[in-house]
Amino acid sequence: MSTGLGTYAFFWQWHPSAAAPLSLEAMLERTAAAGVDRFQICDYPAVEGWDDRRLDAVRATAGGLGITLELGTRGIGAEHLARYRHLAERLDVTLVRSMLSAGDHRPGREEAVRLLVDAVPAYEAAGLTLALETYEQVPVATLVDVVEAVGSPSLGICLDPANCVAALELPMDTVRAAAPHVKNLHVKDFHFTRQDGWVGFNLVGCPLGEGLLPYAEMVALVDPDARGISRIVEHWLPWQGDSATTTALEQRWTEHTLSHLRSTP
């Protein structure tokens, strides 16, 4: 089983609210100490501005720790995907997670297909896989349609059923639709909690196994081990009132999740 952590597992630890925000190198060291061998640098804006020397240093740090890197970003604009292709090659990455939309750019189905038809051949030639994440802004059926229309083995889906609940798509419906095209798994559990006064709900994270994520059913259908699909641990941890409390709980959730994954087939 290829299991890893991502920047979303350390979100509050590298966030500016932390007393001493973790560097990327520190996150890599903690990932190795946790006994896993993969790390996804996901939605981490600083990486886009790093020069080749800085990228090479990160790659060397990861290699020395025995960690394989993945990348994550948002958007499918031509220049943006070209930049991330360069970052991936420099970091010795073989998987880049992205999303169809970024900021004000929200391409429809036809534009998305056109952009990806233009961009994916260069990813394929570089030995890179581009995995588009399931999320509430794009119906799962549309995402699957885009991937199938492009028709490249180097384009697939990053499956995260939690995101689609906000669009009233049930987790297992998302899993079933995306399963044939999955290239990457984001593992985070979630549940609904009542707001104060019982006026509405919050959709937030919780420790793995205590929420609505159909983890066992998802794994049985996707079969990540047989297909060489990595599982990246993430969290939706609400702010706990202060940084020390929040980061300590974040770390406990990571330890719990990894223990759960190791004890679950």
N, C-alpha and C positions, 0 to 999 in steps of 0.2 A: 504494500500500500504506500503510495507516494503522497505524503501529507506535509503540509507546510503552514506557515503563518503568513499574514500579510500586514500591510500598514494599518488596516482596519482592526487588527487584533491589538494594536498598540496606539490606537487613535488618540486617547487622552494622555498617553505617555509622551508622544512627540508634539502634541498640541501646545500652542503658546501659553495656555493656562497652567501648564506644569511648571513647577519651581525650577526644574532643570530638564527641559525638553530633550528627549532622546535623539541622538543623531542616527542616521541610517546604519552606520557601522555598529552602534550599540544595539540596535534592533536585530542586526544579523548575529551578533554575539549571543543575545538572549534566545534567539531562535535555535542556534546550535546547542545551547545549554539545555533547551527544552527537549532535545533529542529528536528533532525533525530536520529534514535536509532540503527544504524548499522555502523560498520567501518570495512573495509577490509585492513588488513596489507599485502600489495601486493608488491612483489619484493623489500623487505626491508631487506637487508642482515643481519643487526645487530641482528635480532631476532634469527637467527640460532645459534648464539654463547651464548645466554642467558641461565643461569642455571635455575633450577626449582624455586628458590626463586624469581628471577627477573620475570619469567613468571607468577608466582602466584601474584606478585604485580601488573602487568599489568591487569591480570584478575580481581583483586579486584578493581582497578581504573575504569575499564570499567563497572563492575557490579554496583559500586556506582553511576555511571553516567547514568545507565539505558541503556547501550549500549551493543548490541550483537556483538561479534567479528567474523570475517571471516579471513582466511589466503590465501595468494597467493604466488606461487613460480613458478619455471620453471624446467621441467625435470620429467622423470618417472623412473629414476634409483631406484633399490630396496632399497639401503641404504638411498637415499634421501627421498623417499616416507615414509620410516619407521621413519626417523627423523621428518618429518612434521606431521606424525600421532601422535607422542609423543607431539609435540608442540601443536597440535590441542586439544588433550585431556587435556593438562595442562591449556590451555587458554579457555577451555569450548567452543570450536569452533565446528560447525557441518558441515562446508563447506570449502573445500580447493580447490582453483583454481590452475591449473598447465597448462603446455604446453608440447607437446610431445618432443620437443628438448630443450637442454640446453648446451650452449658452443659447444664443439666439438662432443657431443653425439647427433646424429640425427638418431634415429632408423627408419627403414623402417616399413612397415605395419606389417609384421610377427613378428618382434622383439617387436614392440609396443604392439601388442596383447598379446604376451607371458609375457612381463613384467607386464602388467595390470592384466592379469588373475592370476598372482602370488600375486600381491599387493592388489587388490581390496577386496578380502574376509576379510582381516584384517580391512580395512576401514568400510566395511559393519558391521562387528561384533562390531566395536566401535561406530556405529551410525553416521559415517561420510560419506559425499558425496564428491566425487572427480569430479571436473568440468574442462574439458580440453578446453582451449580457442581457438576460431577461430582466425587464424592469417596467414600471407602471406606465411610462409614457408611450410605450409601443406595444400594442397587443401581441401576444405570443404568436398567434397565427400569422401576423404580418412579418414578424422577425423570422419565423421559419420559412415563409414564402420568399423573403429576400435571400436567405442563405441558399435555398434550393434553386432560385433563379440564377444566382452567380455560379453555382455548381462546381466549386473548387474544393478539393480535399484539404486545402489550407485555410478554409473559412468554416467556422462552426459557431457554436453557442457556448457561452459561459452561463451555466445554470444556477440561478439563485431564486428559488420559488418565493422567498419572503417578499421580494420587491413587488411582485405582481398582485399580491393581496390587495394593495391599495387601489388597484383597478378592478377589484371584485373578480379576479381570476383565482380559482381554487388551486392550492399548491400542487395537488396530484394532477390536475388538468395541465398545469404548466409543465410538470415533469414528463407526462406522457407525450405531449406535443413536441417537446424539445429533445427528448431522449436520443433519437437517432443521430442528432447533430452535435451532441455535447462534446466539448473539448476540454472543459475546465469546470470544476465544481466550487462554489462558494458555500461553505458550511457555517450557517448561523441560525440559531433557533430564535423564535419570536412568539409573542402572545399579545392579546389585547388586555389592557387594564382600564378600569373605570377612572375617569377624571374625577376630581373633587366635586362633591355634590351629586355624583352619579349623572352628570350631564355630558354624555358622549364618552368616547373611548380614546385611548392612545395605543398605537401599534408600535411596540418596542421589543427590544431583545430580552432574552433570558438564557440561563444556562442550557446547554445542549441536552435534550431529553426531557426538558420540563415544559416545552411549549408545543406549537402546532406544526413544526417541521416534520414531515413524514420521512425521517432519515432512512430508516431501514427499507421502506418501500422504494425510495428514490435510488438507493444504492443497488437494490435488487434489479431495478429496471435499467439503470444506466450501466451497471457493471464496470465501474471505473478501473478496477485492478486489471481485468482482462484487456481493457481498451487503452491502458496507459494514461488514464485521466487523473490529474492531480486534484487533491482536495485541499482547499485553502481556507483556513479558519478565520472567520471575521466575527465582529460583535456589533450589535446595536445597543450599546450601553448608555442609558440616560445619565446625564450629569447628576451626581449624588450630593451636591451642595458645596463641595470643596475638592480641590485637586487631589489631595492625599487620599481621601476616601475613595474617590472615583478611580484613580489609577491602581489602588490596591485591589479593588473589586475587579477591575479589568484583568489584572494578572491572575486572580483566582478563577475567573471564568475561563481563561486560556488553559490553565492547568486542568480544570474540570473537563473541558472539551477534549483535550488531548487524551486524558485518561479514558473518557467515554469512547473515543474513536478506537483506542487500542484494545478495549474490551468488547467491541462490537464487530461482528464479522463484516 
